[in-house]
Amino acid sequence: MHSSHQGRKDDRADIPAGDGSVIAECYRQCASKMYAYVCRHAQTSNDAEDLLFEVFLIAMEHEQKLAMMPEDERRAWLWTVARNKIIDYHRRSSRWSMVPLDHLAENIDDEATPDELALQQEEYEHLHAYLKQLPVSQQEVLELRFMAGLRCAEIATILNKNEGAIRTMLSRALNTLRGIYRQ
């Protein structure tokens, strides 16, 4: 899994299109976004790959159960497993405040001047600091919505809350960030 994942943006190529298993379909639908989500929480890309592998290993162990679920419920189940794996990962290791170079390399614009890159980096640092001011639950909702691209209903299932509560949390987090940016 390690060597096949590194540097690849489209993980769907790992599973042949003809493989009609539930796990293969889940992987095609979720792996890319889930990997990006896990990368945000892991210290290294290897750790992120391992966590993603663990998620789909658990999925394989529950394939019959997943096959009976509706697609949205199945996707939410997978994201819940990913979230729990990240929680376990943080319990096992202390979180570093460094950003791995492979994350930075993906965000560098080849056309940007050094001044523009410095301003962009400064803006990222400000945003990161602003996000850290939000409650952890709001940070998580923002991450699942905008980084993982999940809908509010899916986030509600993952976090075991109702959809209205997620929408409220999302709205409050965005309003708080807007207020911070205006200051």
Residue pairs with C-beta under 8 A, 6 or more apart in sequence:
1 49
1 50
1 52
1 53
2 46
2 49
2 50
4 14
5 11
5 35
5 45
5 49
5 52
6 45
6 49
6 102
9 32
10 32
11 27
11 31
11 32
11 35
12 27
12 28
12 31
12 32
14 27
14 31
15 24
15 27
15 28
16 24
21 63
22 63
22 66
22 67
22 74
23 56
23 59
23 60
23 63
23 66
26 56
26 59
26 66
26 74
26 75
26 78
27 56
29 75
30 75
30 78
30 79
31 52
31 56
33 147
33 148
33 149
33 150
34 52
34 55
34 78
34 79
34 82
34 148
35 48
35 49
35 52
36 147
36 148
37 82
37 143
37 144
37 147
37 148
38 48
38 51
38 52
38 55
38 82
38 85
38 86
39 45
39 48
39 103
40 143
40 147
41 48
41 86
41 89
41 90
42 48
42 51
42 86
42 89
43 93
43 95
43 96
43 98
43 100
44 100
45 100
45 102
47 89
51 82
51 85
51 86
51 89
52 82
54 85
55 78
55 81
55 82
55 85
58 81
59 66
59 78
59 81
66 74
66 77
69 77
72 153
72 154
72 157
73 157
75 154
76 154
76 157
76 158
77 157
79 144
79 148
79 150
79 154
79 157
79 158
80 157
80 158
83 158
107 124
108 117
109 116
109 117
109 120
112 120
130 177
130 180
130 181
131 139
131 142
131 177
132 139
133 176
133 180
134 142
134 173
134 176
134 177
137 159
137 169
138 169
138 170
138 172
138 173
138 176
139 173
140 159
141 155
141 159
141 166
141 169
141 170
141 173
142 170
142 173
142 174
144 150
144 154
144 155
144 158
144 159
145 152
145 155
145 170
150 158
152 163
152 166
152 167
152 170
153 163
155 166
156 162
156 163
156 165
156 166
159 166
161 169
